[in-house]
Each structure stands twice: as C-alpha cells, then as structure tokens.
Amino acid sequence: MSLGILGTKLGMTQIFDNETGTAIPVTVVQAGPCTVTQIKTPETDGYTSVQIGYGDVKEKNLTKPQLGHLKKAEAEPLRHLKEYRVNDASSYELGQAITANIFEAGQIVDVSGNTIGRGFAGYQKRHNFKRGNMTHGSKNHRLPGSTGAGTTPGRVYPGKRMAGRYGGTKITVRKLEVVRVDEERNLLLIKGAIPGKAGNLLSIAPSNIVGQN
C-alpha cells in the first residue's frame, strides 16, 4: 500500500505518441500540492496510515477542532483531508509537502471521485429500462408499469429500481495509466476518462489490486 494524492480535475485533451503518432486521450489533473497533517502508527492508532490535506480555505470556515488538528502539523487551513494506508510511514513527517512527483509515467493508478449529478431522472435514463409502445392509444410510453406483486406481499420491496436521483455518487475507476507527469506545475496526464466534471475533487492512488479486470 502506497501513499496517494488529492487533486482537481481540469479537463480532457489529447497528446501524441512520439514513436507511433497515435493520439492518446488524457485527463489533466492538478495533483496537489498536499500537506501531511497526521501520521498514524500501530503504537498510537493500531495501524499505519498517512493523512494529507488539500485545498486552501479561509480560517473562518473551519471549526476550532479542525484548526487545532492542523496546527499540530503547522499547516495552513485546508479544505479536504484524506487518509491513505501505507506499509511504512517512517519516511513521512508532519508538514511535509506531497506533490505529483510521487508518480511516474507508465504507472497504474486508481482514481476516485463523484460522478456528474443529473438530478431527478426517470426509469429509462436511470436504469436503461425499455419504453412502452409508441402506438396511438398505448398510454404507456415511459411509465414504469407494475411495481408490486399483487396482494401478497402487498408492498414494494426495498431496493426496487425506480425513478430518483441519478448520478452524484462516488465511484472508482481502476487501472488507469499515468501518461505524463509535469513536476513543475504538479500536473498528471492520465489516459482515459475519470469521474466528474472539471473542478471535481479526485483521489489518485497507486493501483494495488492484482488480477482484477
């Protein structure tokens, strides 16, 4: 288990392979800089992890406990905190800056973030249901149809796929390739699409899952 980083999705573009000339679609991510705000060890917490903070915020927008927590690391007010399990935390110290240089080109990573929220959606858009006949007099073009099972059980089972809020949920896209690392500007160019819209908060961590498609 290795340390990850928090970042912001900037958008998509394409770059070209110098050898083959192939266009590669990439997502540009502003990765950090992050600050180490807490180090947990088996002696103090029962496990080993490193907590990092990201994103500037005004001091008035944080509570006193939050400010006191950050003060221990002599860190500026930070909006987001996230903890990563690591095998060895001895190489990290409070207040240390974590930048994009912890990754390298060709590395495989997992990216987590919230998907784009699509508001209240119906059955077809949310669950890919089929529609009814579009013929004259059908009266059932996009209606859900029956949702229960008659007198018994006389109710709708929990978890029934119905209309409702669509999107805006956290997902993880696994095994994406880091195509390029810009250490000067703390940018990662990751091959393919990643969750959310531009400006979305992301967590990028080295992929530790072997044999999963």
C-alpha positions as CSV (number, residue, x, y, z in Angstrom):
1,M,0.0,0.0,0.0
2,S,1.4,3.4,-1.1
3,L,0.5,7.0,-0.5
4,G,-1.9,8.7,-2.9
5,I,-2.7,12.3,-3.5
6,L,-5.7,14.6,-3.8
7,G,-6.2,16.7,-6.8
8,T,-8.6,18.6,-9.1
9,K,-9.9,17.6,-12.5
10,L,-9.0,20.3,-15.0
11,G,-10.5,18.7,-18.2
12,M,-9.6,16.4,-21.1
13,T,-7.3,16.9,-24.1
14,Q,-5.1,14.7,-26.2
15,I,-1.4,14.2,-26.7
16,F,0.5,12.3,-29.4
17,D,2.9,9.3,-29.1
18,N,6.3,10.4,-30.4
19,E,7.0,7.0,-31.8
20,T,3.7,5.9,-33.4
21,G,2.0,9.3,-33.8
22,T,-1.1,7.8,-32.1
23,A,-3.5,10.3,-30.4
24,I,-3.9,9.5,-26.7
25,P,-7.0,10.9,-24.9
26,V,-5.9,12.1,-21.5
27,T,-7.5,13.8,-18.5
28,V,-5.4,16.6,-16.9
29,V,-5.4,16.6,-13.1
30,Q,-4.0,19.2,-10.8
31,A,-2.3,16.9,-8.3
32,G,-1.6,18.6,-5.0
33,P,0.5,20.0,-3.6
34,C,-0.8,18.4,-0.4
35,T,0.4,18.6,3.2
36,V,0.9,15.7,5.6
37,T,-1.4,16.5,8.5
38,Q,-1.3,13.3,10.6
39,I,0.8,10.1,10.8
40,K,-0.8,7.1,12.4
41,T,1.3,4.2,13.7
42,P,0.4,0.8,15.3
43,E,1.6,2.1,18.6
44,T,-0.8,5.1,18.7
45,D,-3.7,4.0,16.5
46,G,-3.4,0.3,15.8
47,Y,-2.5,0.7,12.1
48,T,-0.2,2.6,9.8
49,S,-1.5,5.4,7.6
50,V,-0.7,9.0,6.5
51,Q,-3.4,11.7,6.4
52,I,-2.9,14.6,3.9
53,G,-4.8,17.9,3.4
54,Y,-5.6,19.7,0.2
55,G,-7.3,22.9,-1.0
56,D,-7.0,26.4,0.5
57,V,-9.9,27.6,2.7
58,K,-10.4,30.6,4.9
59,E,-9.8,30.1,8.6
60,K,-13.3,31.3,9.5
61,N,-14.8,28.3,7.5
62,L,-13.2,25.7,9.8
63,T,-14.1,24.8,13.3
64,K,-11.8,25.1,16.3
65,P,-11.1,21.4,16.5
66,Q,-10.2,21.3,12.8
67,L,-7.9,24.3,13.2
68,G,-6.3,22.7,16.3
69,H,-5.8,19.4,14.3
70,L,-4.0,21.3,11.5
71,K,-2.0,23.4,13.9
72,K,-0.2,20.3,15.2
73,A,1.3,19.9,11.7
74,E,1.9,23.7,11.4
75,A,-0.3,23.5,8.3
76,E,-2.4,26.3,6.7
77,P,-6.2,25.9,6.8
78,L,-7.1,23.1,4.4
79,R,-10.5,22.2,2.9
80,H,-10.1,18.5,2.4
81,L,-8.4,15.7,4.5
82,K,-7.9,12.1,3.4
83,E,-6.1,9.2,4.9
84,Y,-4.1,6.6,3.0
85,R,-3.0,3.3,4.4
86,V,0.8,2.7,3.9
87,N,3.2,-0.1,4.7
88,D,5.8,2.2,6.2
89,A,5.2,5.7,7.5
90,S,8.8,6.3,8.7
91,S,9.7,8.3,5.5
92,Y,6.9,10.9,6.2
93,E,6.8,13.8,8.6
94,L,4.2,16.4,9.7
95,G,4.0,19.3,7.4
96,Q,5.8,17.6,4.5
97,A,4.6,18.6,1.0
98,I,3.3,15.8,-1.2
99,T,3.5,16.6,-4.9
100,A,2.9,15.0,-8.3
101,N,6.5,13.6,-8.3
102,I,5.3,10.6,-6.2
103,F,4.0,9.2,-9.6
104,E,5.9,8.4,-12.7
105,A,4.9,7.9,-16.4
106,G,3.6,4.4,-17.1
107,Q,2.4,3.9,-13.5
108,I,-1.1,2.3,-13.0
109,V,-3.4,4.2,-10.6
110,D,-7.0,4.1,-9.3
111,V,-8.9,7.4,-9.4
112,S,-11.9,8.1,-7.2
113,G,-14.4,10.9,-7.4
114,N,-18.1,11.9,-7.6
115,T,-19.9,11.4,-10.9
116,I,-21.7,14.3,-12.5
117,G,-25.1,14.8,-10.8
118,R,-28.0,14.5,-13.3
119,G,-30.9,15.4,-10.9
120,F,-34.2,13.5,-10.7
121,A,-34.4,11.1,-13.6
122,G,-36.9,8.5,-14.8
123,Y,-36.7,4.8,-15.4
124,Q,-35.3,4.8,-18.9
125,K,-32.4,7.2,-18.2
126,R,-31.6,6.0,-14.7
127,H,-31.8,2.2,-15.2
128,N,-31.9,1.8,-19.0
129,F,-35.5,0.4,-18.9
130,K,-37.3,-0.3,-22.2
131,R,-40.2,2.1,-23.1
132,G,-43.7,1.1,-23.9
133,N,-45.3,1.1,-27.4
134,M,-45.4,4.4,-29.1
135,T,-48.6,3.5,-31.0
136,H,-51.8,5.5,-30.7
137,G,-53.7,4.8,-27.6
138,S,-50.9,3.0,-25.8
139,K,-51.0,5.2,-22.7
140,N,-47.8,3.6,-21.5
141,H,-44.9,5.3,-23.4
142,R,-42.5,5.9,-20.5
143,L,-44.4,4.8,-17.5
144,P,-42.9,2.3,-15.0
145,G,-45.6,-0.4,-15.2
146,S,-46.4,-2.6,-12.2
147,T,-44.1,-2.1,-9.2
148,G,-45.6,-4.6,-6.8
149,A,-46.5,-8.3,-6.7
150,G,-50.2,-8.2,-6.0
151,T,-52.0,-8.8,-2.7
152,T,-49.0,-10.8,-1.5
153,P,-46.8,-9.2,-0.2
154,G,-48.9,-6.1,-0.8
155,R,-46.0,-3.8,-0.8
156,V,-43.0,-2.7,-2.9
157,Y,-39.7,-4.4,-1.9
158,P,-36.9,-2.2,-0.8
159,G,-34.3,-1.6,-3.5
160,K,-36.8,-1.6,-6.3
161,R,-35.4,0.2,-9.3
162,M,-37.5,3.3,-9.7
163,A,-37.2,7.0,-10.7
164,G,-35.0,9.1,-8.4
165,R,-31.7,11.0,-8.0
166,Y,-29.3,10.0,-10.8
167,G,-25.5,10.5,-10.6
168,G,-23.6,12.4,-7.9
169,T,-22.2,9.2,-6.4
170,K,-18.7,8.2,-5.6
171,I,-17.1,5.7,-8.0
172,T,-13.6,4.5,-8.5
173,V,-12.1,3.9,-12.0
174,R,-9.3,1.3,-11.6
175,K,-6.1,0.6,-13.5
176,L,-5.7,3.9,-15.4
177,E,-2.3,4.7,-16.8
178,V,-0.3,7.8,-16.0
179,V,0.9,9.0,-19.4
180,R,2.9,12.1,-18.3
181,V,4.0,13.9,-15.1
182,D,4.6,17.6,-15.0
183,E,6.5,18.1,-11.8
184,E,6.9,21.9,-12.2
185,R,3.2,22.5,-12.4
186,N,2.1,19.4,-10.4
187,L,0.0,18.1,-13.3
188,L,-0.8,14.4,-14.1
189,L,-1.9,13.4,-17.5
190,I,-4.0,10.2,-17.0
191,K,-5.1,8.1,-20.0
192,G,-8.9,7.9,-20.5
193,A,-11.9,9.5,-18.7
194,I,-12.2,9.9,-14.9
195,P,-15.2,10.7,-12.7
196,G,-16.9,14.1,-12.5
197,K,-16.7,17.4,-14.3
198,A,-14.0,20.0,-14.4
199,G,-13.2,21.2,-10.9
200,N,-14.2,17.9,-9.3
201,L,-12.1,16.7,-6.3
202,L,-10.2,13.5,-7.0
203,S,-8.2,10.9,-5.1
204,I,-5.4,9.3,-7.1
205,A,-3.7,6.3,-5.6
206,P,-1.3,3.6,-6.9
207,S,-3.3,0.6,-8.0
208,N,-2.6,-2.3,-5.6
209,I,-5.2,-4.8,-7.0
210,V,-3.7,-7.6,-9.0
211,G,-5.7,-9.7,-11.4
212,Q,-8.9,-7.6,-11.4
213,N,-10.3,-6.6,-14.7
